[in-house]
Amino acid sequence: MAQGLFTVGFTVAEVLSIQAKAKQMLLEGKTLMSWGDSGSNASKQFPMTVKETLDECVHALRVLAPNTYERRRRITTSHIRRIAP
C-alpha cells in the first residue's frame, strides 16, 4: 500500500518521470542486478521494488493532480418497487 512518499516535494512531471523509469526497468527485467568476477559474486536490489514504485507514483499523482488522475468511480443504482400484498 502506498505511503505517500512522492506526494511532498515532487511535481507531477517528476512523478511521471519516476513512473516511466520504473516501467522501463520492469520491461527490461532490471529489478535485481547481480554480477560475478573471479569467484566473487555480488547482487544489488533496488531500495523499492518496481511494484512499490509504481504504487507510490499512482498515489502521488492522485494527490498532486486529483482532477486528472482520480480513481474511477462506480455508480450503482437500484430501484425497489412496492410489492402489492
Backbone bond lengths (Angstrom), bond angles and torsions (degrees), N, CA, C in turn:
res aa  C-N    CA-C-N  psi(-1)  N-CA   C-N-CA  omega(-1)  CA-C   N-CA-C  phi
1 M - - - 1.444 - - 1.531 108.98 -
2 A 1.297 115.84 138.37 1.462 121.51 -176.96 1.531 111.16 -65.76
3 Q 1.321 115.44 143.77 1.461 121.76 -178.95 1.520 112.81 -108.50
4 G 1.318 117.53 -2.84 1.450 120.34 -179.54 1.522 113.67 83.68
5 L 1.313 117.23 26.69 1.462 120.78 -176.72 1.516 113.50 -64.20
6 F 1.322 117.98 -28.83 1.465 121.29 -176.65 1.527 112.91 -104.22
7 T 1.318 118.28 14.78 1.461 119.54 -176.82 1.521 113.29 -89.57
8 V 1.312 118.43 -21.63 1.470 121.97 -179.42 1.521 108.51 -114.03
9 G 1.314 116.12 125.39 1.454 120.83 176.68 1.517 114.65 87.19
10 F 1.305 117.95 3.30 1.459 122.14 178.54 1.526 109.57 -120.25
11 T 1.315 115.82 143.03 1.459 120.43 174.18 1.522 108.65 -92.53
12 V 1.323 115.66 166.72 1.461 120.48 177.18 1.525 109.33 -58.99
13 A 1.324 117.20 -41.87 1.470 120.89 -179.71 1.524 111.37 -61.87
14 E 1.328 117.41 -40.13 1.464 120.59 178.82 1.528 111.08 -66.71
15 V 1.317 116.69 -41.43 1.463 119.99 179.17 1.524 110.18 -65.07
16 L 1.332 116.90 -41.13 1.462 119.81 176.95 1.519 111.55 -62.95
17 S 1.330 117.12 -35.61 1.456 121.22 177.40 1.536 110.77 -66.60
18 I 1.324 117.16 -43.36 1.465 121.41 176.94 1.522 110.01 -61.88
19 Q 1.318 116.00 -42.36 1.461 121.19 179.60 1.528 111.04 -62.47
20 A 1.321 116.81 -42.31 1.463 121.04 179.53 1.529 110.73 -64.85
21 K 1.333 116.99 -40.96 1.469 120.80 178.88 1.525 110.91 -65.61
22 A 1.330 117.37 -41.68 1.466 120.81 178.31 1.524 110.48 -63.99
23 K 1.311 116.35 -39.24 1.467 120.28 178.20 1.525 110.21 -64.85
24 Q 1.330 116.81 -42.60 1.466 121.48 178.73 1.526 110.19 -61.34
25 M 1.321 117.39 -44.19 1.459 121.04 179.45 1.528 111.11 -63.46
26 L 1.313 116.32 -39.52 1.463 120.58 178.58 1.522 110.67 -63.41
27 L 1.324 115.91 -46.28 1.467 120.21 -178.82 1.524 111.91 -66.05
28 E 1.324 117.32 -30.88 1.461 121.51 -179.85 1.529 112.24 -89.00
29 G 1.323 117.20 -4.90 1.457 121.05 -179.84 1.516 113.81 72.79
30 K 1.313 117.50 25.86 1.473 121.68 -176.76 1.530 111.39 -96.99
31 T 1.309 116.48 55.41 1.457 118.89 178.13 1.515 112.24 -97.42
32 L 1.321 117.07 -15.70 1.455 122.09 177.23 1.518 107.32 -146.46
33 M 1.317 116.48 127.98 1.457 120.05 -179.18 1.518 108.51 -110.26
34 S 1.316 116.27 137.52 1.457 119.98 173.87 1.518 108.87 -143.60
35 W 1.316 116.14 150.77 1.442 120.72 -179.81 1.523 108.91 -153.12
36 G 1.299 115.51 163.41 1.455 120.02 179.49 1.509 110.69 -143.32
37 D 1.345 115.58 153.04 1.454 120.89 179.03 1.520 108.25 -155.63
38 S 1.297 116.80 122.29 1.465 123.21 176.06 1.527 112.75 51.88
39 G 1.316 116.46 45.97 1.458 120.70 177.74 1.515 115.11 84.40
40 S 1.314 117.84 -6.30 1.460 121.08 177.34 1.525 108.51 -97.54
41 N 1.280 116.38 135.44 1.455 121.26 178.24 1.519 109.75 -121.68
42 A 1.300 115.92 145.59 1.455 120.96 177.06 1.520 108.65 -144.74
43 S 1.308 115.28 152.52 1.461 119.26 176.13 1.512 108.53 -140.49
44 K 1.299 114.81 153.99 1.459 120.85 -179.26 1.512 107.72 -134.47
45 Q 1.303 115.73 127.02 1.452 120.08 174.13 1.524 107.12 -110.89
46 F 1.286 116.34 140.77 1.454 120.87 -176.81 1.526 110.26 -71.87
47 P 1.336 117.99 152.66 1.464 121.44 -175.49 1.528 113.62 -57.02
48 M 1.299 116.84 -34.03 1.461 121.26 177.86 1.517 107.26 -126.38
49 T 1.310 116.21 141.28 1.452 118.25 175.20 1.518 109.07 -69.37
50 V 1.307 116.56 163.56 1.459 120.56 178.83 1.526 109.68 -60.84
51 K 1.325 117.11 -41.60 1.469 120.76 179.89 1.534 110.56 -61.19
52 E 1.339 116.71 -45.54 1.468 119.84 178.85 1.526 110.80 -61.82
53 T 1.325 116.51 -41.43 1.462 120.53 179.38 1.522 111.10 -62.91
54 L 1.322 116.55 -45.11 1.467 119.80 179.57 1.524 111.15 -65.41
55 D 1.334 117.75 -40.05 1.468 120.95 176.58 1.525 110.81 -60.85
56 E 1.328 116.41 -43.71 1.461 120.71 178.73 1.527 111.21 -63.63
57 C 1.322 117.15 -39.44 1.465 120.92 179.06 1.524 110.87 -63.71
58 V 1.314 116.57 -45.36 1.474 120.06 179.56 1.517 109.90 -61.04
59 H 1.311 116.94 -45.20 1.466 120.59 179.08 1.531 111.22 -60.95
60 A 1.327 115.83 -46.69 1.462 119.97 -179.08 1.524 111.69 -62.38
61 L 1.314 117.27 -41.10 1.465 119.93 -179.92 1.528 110.66 -64.67
62 R 1.316 117.06 -36.65 1.470 120.01 178.30 1.521 111.44 -68.05
63 V 1.332 117.69 -31.14 1.457 121.39 178.55 1.524 110.86 -80.18
64 L 1.344 116.70 -44.81 1.464 120.83 -174.97 1.524 113.72 -76.01
65 A 1.319 118.04 -31.76 1.470 121.96 -178.99 1.535 109.15 -139.92
66 P 1.324 116.85 69.62 1.469 120.07 -173.55 1.525 114.13 -62.69
67 N 1.307 118.20 -31.35 1.468 119.39 -179.53 1.523 112.23 -69.46
68 T 1.318 116.82 -28.83 1.461 121.29 -179.20 1.520 112.34 -90.14
69 Y 1.333 116.84 -37.68 1.457 120.70 -171.37 1.527 113.33 -117.49
70 E 1.322 116.84 28.18 1.459 118.41 -178.82 1.524 111.50 -69.73
71 R 1.305 114.96 159.48 1.459 120.35 177.76 1.523 109.36 -68.11
72 R 1.298 114.38 149.44 1.453 118.53 174.09 1.516 108.29 -72.10
73 R 1.282 115.12 135.25 1.458 118.83 -179.17 1.513 109.62 -105.05
74 R 1.287 114.08 134.79 1.456 119.28 176.45 1.519 108.18 -96.10
75 I 1.262 113.91 131.98 1.459 119.26 177.98 1.515 107.43 -115.60
76 T 1.301 114.94 122.67 1.452 119.24 177.22 1.514 108.55 -122.07
77 T 1.263 114.69 145.05 1.467 119.86 177.82 1.521 108.46 -128.75
78 S 1.267 113.70 155.20 1.460 118.63 174.96 1.517 108.20 -138.46
79 H 1.278 114.16 151.90 1.461 119.84 -179.01 1.530 107.03 -129.66
80 I 1.285 115.65 123.29 1.452 120.46 179.90 1.529 108.15 -112.34
81 R 1.299 114.18 123.89 1.471 119.44 177.40 1.518 109.64 -95.36
82 R 1.261 113.71 148.68 1.458 118.08 175.62 1.511 108.12 -73.35
83 I 1.315 113.63 128.88 1.462 118.47 178.98 1.516 107.84 -93.34
84 A 1.314 114.97 124.64 1.467 120.18 -179.07 1.533 109.76 -70.79
85 P 1.358 116.26 140.19 1.464 119.55 179.87 1.520 112.98 -70.16
